[in-house]
Amino acid sequence: MATPVKVDIWSDVQCPWCFIGKRKFEAGVEQFGGPVEIEYHSFELAPDTPVDFDGSTMDYLADRKGLAREDVERMLAQVTTIARGVGLSYDFDNVHQTNTGKAHELLHFAKAHGVQSQVKELLLSAYFEQGKHLGKIDELVTIASLAGLDADEARVALENSTYRADVEADVAQAAAYGISGVPFFVLNGKFGISGAQNSDVFASALAEAAEASQTAEKP
């Protein structure tokens, strides 16, 4: 049986390209056809954002990032169209811009219980498609429950910041790798892919990583 290609993915729940990149990567995995082991890692694009940011995505990008509103409007329209092309329904009018630190803690809690990928999908959809407030522990506990996790255990972990050190370790590793933007994919700890590339790029990289691993295993 072939050894799975280990893929470490750095991303943020509030990164629109990360959800798009997830869909394109999944299509690349299907094209590749071999075994793949995926682990998500934390990357906070805006760790200084308050949990209860008073404003829309438009307000955040225009007022806090200093971008012209017409440029932001054009950017959001473009990314919404691209997202639609991979089956996603972005609704920026209802997105709750927030601090994603607790969402990342939930992802580590989910990892410890073997359902990280499911929770990642739920979080991205909740943020971009459903207008959920992912800075709120109650909302995150609901998402944990949807993935079959124990709600009380999830709440305790989030309230006690049990997995905060794991989030910070991911952020530190990203810095060590020189990762400055997400999504970022690391294959077998050697091959790096930046951005929401087309599925054939991912398929080719997975095949290359698998071949390199098999070559290294030969006596």
SEZAMI-87007 format. One record per residue (C-alpha): chain; residue number from 1; y, z, x; residue in one letter. Coordinates in nm, 2 decimals, always signed. Example, Ala and Ser with C-alpha at 12.3 -4.5 7.8 and 13.67 -1.06 7.14 Angstrom:
<pt><chain>A</chain><resi>1</resi><north>-0.45</north><up>+0.78</up><east>+1.23</east><resn>a</resn></pt>
<pt><chain>A</chain><resi>2</resi><north>-0.11</north><up>+0.71</up><east>+1.37</east><resn>s</resn></pt>
END
This chain:
<pt><chain>A</chain><resi>1</resi><north>+0.00</north><up>+0.00</up><east>+0.00</east><resn>m</resn></pt>
<pt><chain>A</chain><resi>2</resi><north>+0.34</north><up>-0.10</up><east>+0.13</east><resn>a</resn></pt>
<pt><chain>A</chain><resi>3</resi><north>+0.58</north><up>+0.18</up><east>+0.25</east><resn>t</resn></pt>
<pt><chain>A</chain><resi>4</resi><north>+0.88</north><up>+0.21</up><east>+0.01</east><resn>p</resn></pt>
<pt><chain>A</chain><resi>5</resi><north>+1.22</north><up>+0.11</up><east>+0.14</east><resn>v</resn></pt>
<pt><chain>A</chain><resi>6</resi><north>+1.43</north><up>+0.43</up><east>+0.13</east><resn>k</resn></pt>
<pt><chain>A</chain><resi>7</resi><north>+1.77</north><up>+0.35</up><east>-0.01</east><resn>v</resn></pt>
<pt><chain>A</chain><resi>8</resi><north>+2.05</north><up>+0.62</up><east>+0.01</east><resn>d</resn></pt>
<pt><chain>A</chain><resi>9</resi><north>+2.34</north><up>+0.54</up><east>-0.22</east><resn>i</resn></pt>
<pt><chain>A</chain><resi>10</resi><north>+2.68</north><up>+0.69</up><east>-0.19</east><resn>w</resn></pt>
<pt><chain>A</chain><resi>11</resi><north>+2.89</north><up>+0.66</up><east>-0.50</east><resn>s</resn></pt>
<pt><chain>A</chain><resi>12</resi><north>+3.12</north><up>+0.84</up><east>-0.74</east><resn>d</resn></pt>
<pt><chain>A</chain><resi>13</resi><north>+3.08</north><up>+0.88</up><east>-1.12</east><resn>v</resn></pt>
<pt><chain>A</chain><resi>14</resi><north>+3.44</north><up>+0.76</up><east>-1.17</east><resn>q</resn></pt>
<pt><chain>A</chain><resi>15</resi><north>+3.40</north><up>+0.45</up><east>-0.96</east><resn>c</resn></pt>
<pt><chain>A</chain><resi>16</resi><north>+3.38</north><up>+0.14</up><east>-1.18</east><resn>p</resn></pt>
<pt><chain>A</chain><resi>17</resi><north>+3.23</north><up>-0.07</up><east>-0.90</east><resn>w</resn></pt>
<pt><chain>A</chain><resi>18</resi><north>+2.95</north><up>+0.18</up><east>-0.86</east><resn>c</resn></pt>
<pt><chain>A</chain><resi>19</resi><north>+2.82</north><up>+0.12</up><east>-1.21</east><resn>f</resn></pt>
<pt><chain>A</chain><resi>20</resi><north>+2.85</north><up>-0.25</up><east>-1.16</east><resn>i</resn></pt>
<pt><chain>A</chain><resi>21</resi><north>+2.68</north><up>-0.22</up><east>-0.82</east><resn>g</resn></pt>
<pt><chain>A</chain><resi>22</resi><north>+2.40</north><up>-0.01</up><east>-0.97</east><resn>k</resn></pt>
<pt><chain>A</chain><resi>23</resi><north>+2.32</north><up>-0.30</up><east>-1.21</east><resn>r</resn></pt>
<pt><chain>A</chain><resi>24</resi><north>+2.33</north><up>-0.56</up><east>-0.94</east><resn>k</resn></pt>
<pt><chain>A</chain><resi>25</resi><north>+2.12</north><up>-0.35</up><east>-0.70</east><resn>f</resn></pt>
<pt><chain>A</chain><resi>26</resi><north>+1.86</north><up>-0.29</up><east>-0.98</east><resn>e</resn></pt>
<pt><chain>A</chain><resi>27</resi><north>+1.85</north><up>-0.67</up><east>-1.03</east><resn>a</resn></pt>
<pt><chain>A</chain><resi>28</resi><north>+1.80</north><up>-0.71</up><east>-0.65</east><resn>g</resn></pt>
<pt><chain>A</chain><resi>29</resi><north>+1.52</north><up>-0.45</up><east>-0.65</east><resn>v</resn></pt>
<pt><chain>A</chain><resi>30</resi><north>+1.35</north><up>-0.66</up><east>-0.92</east><resn>e</resn></pt>
<pt><chain>A</chain><resi>31</resi><north>+1.39</north><up>-0.98</up><east>-0.72</east><resn>q</resn></pt>
<pt><chain>A</chain><resi>32</resi><north>+1.26</north><up>-0.80</up><east>-0.41</east><resn>f</resn></pt>
<pt><chain>A</chain><resi>33</resi><north>+0.94</north><up>-0.69</up><east>-0.59</east><resn>g</resn></pt>
<pt><chain>A</chain><resi>34</resi><north>+0.84</north><up>-0.42</up><east>-0.34</east><resn>g</resn></pt>
<pt><chain>A</chain><resi>35</resi><north>+0.85</north><up>-0.04</up><east>-0.37</east><resn>p</resn></pt>
<pt><chain>A</chain><resi>36</resi><north>+1.19</north><up>+0.12</up><east>-0.33</east><resn>v</resn></pt>
<pt><chain>A</chain><resi>37</resi><north>+1.28</north><up>+0.49</up><east>-0.32</east><resn>e</resn></pt>
<pt><chain>A</chain><resi>38</resi><north>+1.63</north><up>+0.57</up><east>-0.43</east><resn>i</resn></pt>
<pt><chain>A</chain><resi>39</resi><north>+1.84</north><up>+0.88</up><east>-0.36</east><resn>e</resn></pt>
<pt><chain>A</chain><resi>40</resi><north>+2.20</north><up>+0.92</up><east>-0.47</east><resn>y</resn></pt>
<pt><chain>A</chain><resi>41</resi><north>+2.47</north><up>+1.10</up><east>-0.26</east><resn>h</resn></pt>
<pt><chain>A</chain><resi>42</resi><north>+2.81</north><up>+1.23</up><east>-0.35</east><resn>s</resn></pt>
<pt><chain>A</chain><resi>43</resi><north>+3.13</north><up>+1.07</up><east>-0.27</east><resn>f</resn></pt>
<pt><chain>A</chain><resi>44</resi><north>+3.45</north><up>+1.19</up><east>-0.43</east><resn>e</resn></pt>
<pt><chain>A</chain><resi>45</resi><north>+3.72</north><up>+0.92</up><east>-0.45</east><resn>l</resn></pt>
<pt><chain>A</chain><resi>46</resi><north>+3.99</north><up>+1.16</up><east>-0.58</east><resn>a</resn></pt>
<pt><chain>A</chain><resi>47</resi><north>+3.89</north><up>+1.52</up><east>-0.51</east><resn>p</resn></pt>
<pt><chain>A</chain><resi>48</resi><north>+4.25</north><up>+1.63</up><east>-0.57</east><resn>d</resn></pt>
<pt><chain>A</chain><resi>49</resi><north>+4.24</north><up>+1.52</up><east>-0.93</east><resn>t</resn></pt>
<pt><chain>A</chain><resi>50</resi><north>+4.27</north><up>+1.82</up><east>-1.17</east><resn>p</resn></pt>
<pt><chain>A</chain><resi>51</resi><north>+3.99</north><up>+1.87</up><east>-1.42</east><resn>v</resn></pt>
<pt><chain>A</chain><resi>52</resi><north>+4.23</north><up>+1.83</up><east>-1.71</east><resn>d</resn></pt>
<pt><chain>A</chain><resi>53</resi><north>+4.44</north><up>+1.54</up><east>-1.58</east><resn>f</resn></pt>
<pt><chain>A</chain><resi>54</resi><north>+4.70</north><up>+1.47</up><east>-1.84</east><resn>d</resn></pt>
<pt><chain>A</chain><resi>55</resi><north>+4.69</north><up>+1.09</up><east>-1.87</east><resn>g</resn></pt>
<pt><chain>A</chain><resi>56</resi><north>+4.49</north><up>+0.77</up><east>-1.88</east><resn>s</resn></pt>
<pt><chain>A</chain><resi>57</resi><north>+4.33</north><up>+0.57</up><east>-1.60</east><resn>t</resn></pt>
<pt><chain>A</chain><resi>58</resi><north>+4.64</north><up>+0.36</up><east>-1.62</east><resn>m</resn></pt>
<pt><chain>A</chain><resi>59</resi><north>+4.86</north><up>+0.67</up><east>-1.57</east><resn>d</resn></pt>
<pt><chain>A</chain><resi>60</resi><north>+4.65</north><up>+0.79</up><east>-1.28</east><resn>y</resn></pt>
<pt><chain>A</chain><resi>61</resi><north>+4.65</north><up>+0.46</up><east>-1.09</east><resn>l</resn></pt>
<pt><chain>A</chain><resi>62</resi><north>+5.02</north><up>+0.39</up><east>-1.15</east><resn>a</resn></pt>
<pt><chain>A</chain><resi>63</resi><north>+5.17</north><up>+0.74</up><east>-1.12</east><resn>d</resn></pt>
<pt><chain>A</chain><resi>64</resi><north>+4.94</north><up>+0.91</up><east>-0.87</east><resn>r</resn></pt>
<pt><chain>A</chain><resi>65</resi><north>+4.84</north><up>+0.61</up><east>-0.66</east><resn>k</resn></pt>
<pt><chain>A</chain><resi>66</resi><north>+5.18</north><up>+0.43</up><east>-0.68</east><resn>g</resn></pt>
<pt><chain>A</chain><resi>67</resi><north>+5.05</north><up>+0.10</up><east>-0.82</east><resn>l</resn></pt>
<pt><chain>A</chain><resi>68</resi><north>+5.25</north><up>-0.12</up><east>-1.05</east><resn>a</resn></pt>
<pt><chain>A</chain><resi>69</resi><north>+5.14</north><up>-0.09</up><east>-1.41</east><resn>r</resn></pt>
<pt><chain>A</chain><resi>70</resi><north>+5.11</north><up>-0.47</up><east>-1.45</east><resn>e</resn></pt>
<pt><chain>A</chain><resi>71</resi><north>+4.88</north><up>-0.48</up><east>-1.15</east><resn>d</resn></pt>
<pt><chain>A</chain><resi>72</resi><north>+4.67</north><up>-0.19</up><east>-1.29</east><resn>v</resn></pt>
<pt><chain>A</chain><resi>73</resi><north>+4.64</north><up>-0.36</up><east>-1.62</east><resn>e</resn></pt>
<pt><chain>A</chain><resi>74</resi><north>+4.52</north><up>-0.68</up><east>-1.46</east><resn>r</resn></pt>
<pt><chain>A</chain><resi>75</resi><north>+4.28</north><up>-0.49</up><east>-1.24</east><resn>m</resn></pt>
<pt><chain>A</chain><resi>76</resi><north>+4.13</north><up>-0.30</up><east>-1.53</east><resn>l</resn></pt>
<pt><chain>A</chain><resi>77</resi><north>+4.09</north><up>-0.62</up><east>-1.73</east><resn>a</resn></pt>
<pt><chain>A</chain><resi>78</resi><north>+3.92</north><up>-0.79</up><east>-1.44</east><resn>q</resn></pt>
<pt><chain>A</chain><resi>79</resi><north>+3.67</north><up>-0.51</up><east>-1.38</east><resn>v</resn></pt>
<pt><chain>A</chain><resi>80</resi><north>+3.60</north><up>-0.48</up><east>-1.75</east><resn>t</resn></pt>
<pt><chain>A</chain><resi>81</resi><north>+3.51</north><up>-0.85</up><east>-1.76</east><resn>t</resn></pt>
<pt><chain>A</chain><resi>82</resi><north>+3.29</north><up>-0.82</up><east>-1.45</east><resn>i</resn></pt>
<pt><chain>A</chain><resi>83</resi><north>+3.12</north><up>-0.52</up><east>-1.60</east><resn>a</resn></pt>
<pt><chain>A</chain><resi>84</resi><north>+3.05</north><up>-0.71</up><east>-1.92</east><resn>r</resn></pt>
<pt><chain>A</chain><resi>85</resi><north>+2.88</north><up>-0.98</up><east>-1.71</east><resn>g</resn></pt>
<pt><chain>A</chain><resi>86</resi><north>+2.61</north><up>-0.72</up><east>-1.61</east><resn>v</resn></pt>
<pt><chain>A</chain><resi>87</resi><north>+2.57</north><up>-0.58</up><east>-1.95</east><resn>g</resn></pt>
<pt><chain>A</chain><resi>88</resi><north>+2.82</north><up>-0.29</up><east>-1.94</east><resn>l</resn></pt>
<pt><chain>A</chain><resi>89</resi><north>+3.09</north><up>-0.21</up><east>-2.20</east><resn>s</resn></pt>
<pt><chain>A</chain><resi>90</resi><north>+3.38</north><up>-0.04</up><east>-2.02</east><resn>y</resn></pt>
<pt><chain>A</chain><resi>91</resi><north>+3.63</north><up>+0.13</up><east>-2.24</east><resn>d</resn></pt>
<pt><chain>A</chain><resi>92</resi><north>+3.93</north><up>+0.23</up><east>-2.01</east><resn>f</resn></pt>
<pt><chain>A</chain><resi>93</resi><north>+4.14</north><up>+0.32</up><east>-2.31</east><resn>d</resn></pt>
<pt><chain>A</chain><resi>94</resi><north>+3.92</north><up>+0.62</up><east>-2.37</east><resn>n</resn></pt>
<pt><chain>A</chain><resi>95</resi><north>+3.82</north><up>+0.72</up><east>-2.02</east><resn>v</resn></pt>
<pt><chain>A</chain><resi>96</resi><north>+3.89</north><up>+1.08</up><east>-1.93</east><resn>h</resn></pt>
<pt><chain>A</chain><resi>97</resi><north>+4.02</north><up>+1.08</up><east>-1.58</east><resn>q</resn></pt>
<pt><chain>A</chain><resi>98</resi><north>+3.90</north><up>+1.40</up><east>-1.42</east><resn>t</resn></pt>
<pt><chain>A</chain><resi>99</resi><north>+3.77</north><up>+1.58</up><east>-1.11</east><resn>n</resn></pt>
<pt><chain>A</chain><resi>100</resi><north>+3.41</north><up>+1.47</up><east>-1.06</east><resn>t</resn></pt>
<pt><chain>A</chain><resi>101</resi><north>+3.30</north><up>+1.76</up><east>-0.84</east><resn>g</resn></pt>
<pt><chain>A</chain><resi>102</resi><north>+3.09</north><up>+1.93</up><east>-1.11</east><resn>k</resn></pt>
<pt><chain>A</chain><resi>103</resi><north>+2.93</north><up>+1.60</up><east>-1.21</east><resn>a</resn></pt>
<pt><chain>A</chain><resi>104</resi><north>+2.81</north><up>+1.56</up><east>-0.85</east><resn>h</resn></pt>
<pt><chain>A</chain><resi>105</resi><north>+2.67</north><up>+1.91</up><east>-0.86</east><resn>e</resn></pt>
<pt><chain>A</chain><resi>106</resi><north>+2.48</north><up>+1.82</up><east>-1.17</east><resn>l</resn></pt>
<pt><chain>A</chain><resi>107</resi><north>+2.33</north><up>+1.52</up><east>-0.98</east><resn>l</resn></pt>
<pt><chain>A</chain><resi>108</resi><north>+2.20</north><up>+1.75</up><east>-0.71</east><resn>h</resn></pt>
<pt><chain>A</chain><resi>109</resi><north>+2.06</north><up>+1.98</up><east>-0.97</east><resn>f</resn></pt>
<pt><chain>A</chain><resi>110</resi><north>+1.89</north><up>+1.68</up><east>-1.13</east><resn>a</resn></pt>
<pt><chain>A</chain><resi>111</resi><north>+1.76</north><up>+1.57</up><east>-0.79</east><resn>k</resn></pt>
<pt><chain>A</chain><resi>112</resi><north>+1.60</north><up>+1.91</up><east>-0.74</east><resn>a</resn></pt>
<pt><chain>A</chain><resi>113</resi><north>+1.42</north><up>+1.86</up><east>-1.08</east><resn>h</resn></pt>
<pt><chain>A</chain><resi>114</resi><north>+1.31</north><up>+1.50</up><east>-1.01</east><resn>g</resn></pt>
<pt><chain>A</chain><resi>115</resi><north>+1.54</north><up>+1.32</up><east>-1.26</east><resn>v</resn></pt>
<pt><chain>A</chain><resi>116</resi><north>+1.84</north><up>+1.22</up><east>-1.05</east><resn>q</resn></pt>
<pt><chain>A</chain><resi>117</resi><north>+1.83</north><up>+0.85</up><east>-1.14</east><resn>s</resn></pt>
<pt><chain>A</chain><resi>118</resi><north>+1.82</north><up>+0.92</up><east>-1.51</east><resn>q</resn></pt>
<pt><chain>A</chain><resi>119</resi><north>+2.12</north><up>+1.16</up><east>-1.49</east><resn>v</resn></pt>
<pt><chain>A</chain><resi>120</resi><north>+2.32</north><up>+0.92</up><east>-1.27</east><resn>k</resn></pt>
<pt><chain>A</chain><resi>121</resi><north>+2.28</north><up>+0.65</up><east>-1.54</east><resn>e</resn></pt>
<pt><chain>A</chain><resi>122</resi><north>+2.38</north><up>+0.89</up><east>-1.82</east><resn>l</resn></pt>
<pt><chain>A</chain><resi>123</resi><north>+2.69</north><up>+1.01</up><east>-1.63</east><resn>l</resn></pt>
<pt><chain>A</chain><resi>124</resi><north>+2.81</north><up>+0.66</up><east>-1.55</east><resn>l</resn></pt>
<pt><chain>A</chain><resi>125</resi><north>+2.76</north><up>+0.55</up><east>-1.91</east><resn>s</resn></pt>
<pt><chain>A</chain><resi>126</resi><north>+2.92</north><up>+0.87</up><east>-2.05</east><resn>a</resn></pt>
<pt><chain>A</chain><resi>127</resi><north>+3.23</north><up>+0.82</up><east>-1.83</east><resn>y</resn></pt>
<pt><chain>A</chain><resi>128</resi><north>+3.29</north><up>+0.44</up><east>-1.86</east><resn>f</resn></pt>
<pt><chain>A</chain><resi>129</resi><north>+3.14</north><up>+0.35</up><east>-2.20</east><resn>e</resn></pt>
<pt><chain>A</chain><resi>130</resi><north>+3.15</north><up>+0.67</up><east>-2.41</east><resn>q</resn></pt>
<pt><chain>A</chain><resi>131</resi><north>+3.48</north><up>+0.84</up><east>-2.32</east><resn>g</resn></pt>
<pt><chain>A</chain><resi>132</resi><north>+3.31</north><up>+1.17</up><east>-2.23</east><resn>k</resn></pt>
<pt><chain>A</chain><resi>133</resi><north>+3.50</north><up>+1.44</up><east>-2.03</east><resn>h</resn></pt>
<pt><chain>A</chain><resi>134</resi><north>+3.28</north><up>+1.49</up><east>-1.73</east><resn>l</resn></pt>
<pt><chain>A</chain><resi>135</resi><north>+3.50</north><up>+1.76</up><east>-1.58</east><resn>g</resn></pt>
<pt><chain>A</chain><resi>136</resi><north>+3.38</north><up>+1.99</up><east>-1.86</east><resn>k</resn></pt>
<pt><chain>A</chain><resi>137</resi><north>+3.06</north><up>+2.20</up><east>-1.80</east><resn>i</resn></pt>
<pt><chain>A</chain><resi>138</resi><north>+2.97</north><up>+2.18</up><east>-2.17</east><resn>d</resn></pt>
<pt><chain>A</chain><resi>139</resi><north>+2.96</north><up>+1.80</up><east>-2.15</east><resn>e</resn></pt>
<pt><chain>A</chain><resi>140</resi><north>+2.76</north><up>+1.80</up><east>-1.83</east><resn>l</resn></pt>
<pt><chain>A</chain><resi>141</resi><north>+2.51</north><up>+2.05</up><east>-1.98</east><resn>v</resn></pt>
<pt><chain>A</chain><resi>142</resi><north>+2.46</north><up>+1.81</up><east>-2.28</east><resn>t</resn></pt>
<pt><chain>A</chain><resi>143</resi><north>+2.39</north><up>+1.53</up><east>-2.04</east><resn>i</resn></pt>
<pt><chain>A</chain><resi>144</resi><north>+2.14</north><up>+1.75</up><east>-1.85</east><resn>a</resn></pt>
<pt><chain>A</chain><resi>145</resi><north>+1.96</north><up>+1.81</up><east>-2.18</east><resn>s</resn></pt>
<pt><chain>A</chain><resi>146</resi><north>+1.94</north><up>+1.44</up><east>-2.26</east><resn>l</resn></pt>
<pt><chain>A</chain><resi>147</resi><north>+1.75</north><up>+1.40</up><east>-1.93</east><resn>a</resn></pt>
<pt><chain>A</chain><resi>148</resi><north>+1.51</north><up>+1.67</up><east>-2.03</east><resn>g</resn></pt>
<pt><chain>A</chain><resi>149</resi><north>+1.66</north><up>+1.94</up><east>-1.81</east><resn>l</resn></pt>
<pt><chain>A</chain><resi>150</resi><north>+1.69</north><up>+2.30</up><east>-1.92</east><resn>d</resn></pt>
<pt><chain>A</chain><resi>151</resi><north>+2.04</north><up>+2.35</up><east>-2.05</east><resn>a</resn></pt>
<pt><chain>A</chain><resi>152</resi><north>+2.06</north><up>+2.71</up><east>-1.96</east><resn>d</resn></pt>
<pt><chain>A</chain><resi>153</resi><north>+1.95</north><up>+2.65</up><east>-1.60</east><resn>e</resn></pt>
<pt><chain>A</chain><resi>154</resi><north>+2.20</north><up>+2.36</up><east>-1.57</east><resn>a</resn></pt>
<pt><chain>A</chain><resi>155</resi><north>+2.48</north><up>+2.58</up><east>-1.70</east><resn>r</resn></pt>
<pt><chain>A</chain><resi>156</resi><north>+2.41</north><up>+2.86</up><east>-1.46</east><resn>v</resn></pt>
<pt><chain>A</chain><resi>157</resi><north>+2.39</north><up>+2.62</up><east>-1.17</east><resn>a</resn></pt>
<pt><chain>A</chain><resi>158</resi><north>+2.72</north><up>+2.46</up><east>-1.26</east><resn>l</resn></pt>
<pt><chain>A</chain><resi>159</resi><north>+2.90</north><up>+2.78</up><east>-1.33</east><resn>e</resn></pt>
<pt><chain>A</chain><resi>160</resi><north>+2.78</north><up>+2.93</up><east>-1.00</east><resn>n</resn></pt>
<pt><chain>A</chain><resi>161</resi><north>+2.85</north><up>+2.61</up><east>-0.80</east><resn>s</resn></pt>
<pt><chain>A</chain><resi>162</resi><north>+2.49</north><up>+2.64</up><east>-0.68</east><resn>t</resn></pt>
<pt><chain>A</chain><resi>163</resi><north>+2.49</north><up>+2.28</up><east>-0.54</east><resn>y</resn></pt>
<pt><chain>A</chain><resi>164</resi><north>+2.84</north><up>+2.26</up><east>-0.41</east><resn>r</resn></pt>
<pt><chain>A</chain><resi>165</resi><north>+2.72</north><up>+2.29</up><east>-0.05</east><resn>a</resn></pt>
<pt><chain>A</chain><resi>166</resi><north>+2.50</north><up>+1.99</up><east>-0.11</east><resn>d</resn></pt>
<pt><chain>A</chain><resi>167</resi><north>+2.79</north><up>+1.78</up><east>-0.24</east><resn>v</resn></pt>
<pt><chain>A</chain><resi>168</resi><north>+3.00</north><up>+1.87</up><east>+0.07</east><resn>e</resn></pt>
<pt><chain>A</chain><resi>169</resi><north>+2.71</north><up>+1.78</up><east>+0.30</east><resn>a</resn></pt>
<pt><chain>A</chain><resi>170</resi><north>+2.69</north><up>+1.44</up><east>+0.14</east><resn>d</resn></pt>
<pt><chain>A</chain><resi>171</resi><north>+3.06</north><up>+1.39</up><east>+0.18</east><resn>v</resn></pt>
<pt><chain>A</chain><resi>172</resi><north>+3.03</north><up>+1.50</up><east>+0.55</east><resn>a</resn></pt>
<pt><chain>A</chain><resi>173</resi><north>+2.74</north><up>+1.25</up><east>+0.60</east><resn>q</resn></pt>
<pt><chain>A</chain><resi>174</resi><north>+2.95</north><up>+0.97</up><east>+0.45</east><resn>a</resn></pt>
<pt><chain>A</chain><resi>175</resi><north>+3.23</north><up>+1.05</up><east>+0.70</east><resn>a</resn></pt>
<pt><chain>A</chain><resi>176</resi><north>+2.98</north><up>+1.05</up><east>+0.98</east><resn>a</resn></pt>
<pt><chain>A</chain><resi>177</resi><north>+2.86</north><up>+0.71</up><east>+0.88</east><resn>y</resn></pt>
<pt><chain>A</chain><resi>178</resi><north>+3.22</north><up>+0.58</up><east>+0.85</east><resn>g</resn></pt>
<pt><chain>A</chain><resi>179</resi><north>+3.19</north><up>+0.52</up><east>+0.48</east><resn>i</resn></pt>
<pt><chain>A</chain><resi>180</resi><north>+3.54</north><up>+0.49</up><east>+0.33</east><resn>s</resn></pt>
<pt><chain>A</chain><resi>181</resi><north>+3.46</north><up>+0.32</up><east>+0.00</east><resn>g</resn></pt>
<pt><chain>A</chain><resi>182</resi><north>+3.18</north><up>+0.31</up><east>-0.25</east><resn>v</resn></pt>
<pt><chain>A</chain><resi>183</resi><north>+2.93</north><up>+0.20</up><east>-0.35</east><resn>p</resn></pt>
<pt><chain>A</chain><resi>184</resi><north>+2.76</north><up>+0.21</up><east>-0.01</east><resn>f</resn></pt>
<pt><chain>A</chain><resi>185</resi><north>+2.39</north><up>+0.15</up><east>+0.04</east><resn>f</resn></pt>
<pt><chain>A</chain><resi>186</resi><north>+2.19</north><up>+0.26</up><east>+0.34</east><resn>v</resn></pt>
<pt><chain>A</chain><resi>187</resi><north>+1.84</north><up>+0.11</up><east>+0.38</east><resn>l</resn></pt>
<pt><chain>A</chain><resi>188</resi><north>+1.59</north><up>+0.30</up><east>+0.58</east><resn>n</resn></pt>
<pt><chain>A</chain><resi>189</resi><north>+1.87</north><up>+0.48</up><east>+0.76</east><resn>g</resn></pt>
<pt><chain>A</chain><resi>190</resi><north>+1.96</north><up>+0.16</up><east>+0.95</east><resn>k</resn></pt>
<pt><chain>A</chain><resi>191</resi><north>+2.09</north><up>-0.12</up><east>+0.73</east><resn>f</resn></pt>
<pt><chain>A</chain><resi>192</resi><north>+2.43</north><up>-0.07</up><east>+0.55</east><resn>g</resn></pt>
<pt><chain>A</chain><resi>193</resi><north>+2.56</north><up>-0.26</up><east>+0.25</east><resn>i</resn></pt>
<pt><chain>A</chain><resi>194</resi><north>+2.91</north><up>-0.21</up><east>+0.12</east><resn>s</resn></pt>
<pt><chain>A</chain><resi>195</resi><north>+3.02</north><up>-0.28</up><east>-0.23</east><resn>g</resn></pt>
<pt><chain>A</chain><resi>196</resi><north>+2.88</north><up>-0.43</up><east>-0.55</east><resn>a</resn></pt>
<pt><chain>A</chain><resi>197</resi><north>+2.72</north><up>-0.73</up><east>-0.39</east><resn>q</resn></pt>
<pt><chain>A</chain><resi>198</resi><north>+2.52</north><up>-0.99</up><east>-0.58</east><resn>n</resn></pt>
<pt><chain>A</chain><resi>199</resi><north>+2.16</north><up>-0.92</up><east>-0.65</east><resn>s</resn></pt>
<pt><chain>A</chain><resi>200</resi><north>+2.03</north><up>-1.18</up><east>-0.40</east><resn>d</resn></pt>
<pt><chain>A</chain><resi>201</resi><north>+2.22</north><up>-1.00</up><east>-0.12</east><resn>v</resn></pt>
<pt><chain>A</chain><resi>202</resi><north>+2.04</north><up>-0.67</up><east>-0.21</east><resn>f</resn></pt>
<pt><chain>A</chain><resi>203</resi><north>+1.70</north><up>-0.85</up><east>-0.24</east><resn>a</resn></pt>
<pt><chain>A</chain><resi>204</resi><north>+1.74</north><up>-1.01</up><east>+0.10</east><resn>s</resn></pt>
<pt><chain>A</chain><resi>205</resi><north>+1.84</north><up>-0.69</up><east>+0.26</east><resn>a</resn></pt>
<pt><chain>A</chain><resi>206</resi><north>+1.55</north><up>-0.50</up><east>+0.11</east><resn>l</resn></pt>
<pt><chain>A</chain><resi>207</resi><north>+1.31</north><up>-0.76</up><east>+0.23</east><resn>a</resn></pt>
<pt><chain>A</chain><resi>208</resi><north>+1.46</north><up>-0.74</up><east>+0.58</east><resn>e</resn></pt>
<pt><chain>A</chain><resi>209</resi><north>+1.44</north><up>-0.36</up><east>+0.58</east><resn>a</resn></pt>
<pt><chain>A</chain><resi>210</resi><north>+1.08</north><up>-0.37</up><east>+0.46</east><resn>a</resn></pt>
<pt><chain>A</chain><resi>211</resi><north>+0.98</north><up>-0.63</up><east>+0.73</east><resn>e</resn></pt>
<pt><chain>A</chain><resi>212</resi><north>+1.15</north><up>-0.42</up><east>+1.00</east><resn>a</resn></pt>
<pt><chain>A</chain><resi>213</resi><north>+0.97</north><up>-0.11</up><east>+0.89</east><resn>s</resn></pt>
<pt><chain>A</chain><resi>214</resi><north>+0.63</north><up>-0.29</up><east>+0.89</east><resn>q</resn></pt>
<pt><chain>A</chain><resi>215</resi><north>+0.69</north><up>-0.43</up><east>+1.24</east><resn>t</resn></pt>
<pt><chain>A</chain><resi>216</resi><north>+0.78</north><up>-0.08</up><east>+1.37</east><resn>a</resn></pt>
<pt><chain>A</chain><resi>217</resi><north>+0.46</north><up>+0.06</up><east>+1.22</east><resn>e</resn></pt>
<pt><chain>A</chain><resi>218</resi><north>+0.24</north><up>-0.19</up><east>+1.40</east><resn>k</resn></pt>
<pt><chain>A</chain><resi>219</resi><north>+0.06</north><up>-0.06</up><east>+1.72</east><resn>p</resn></pt>
END
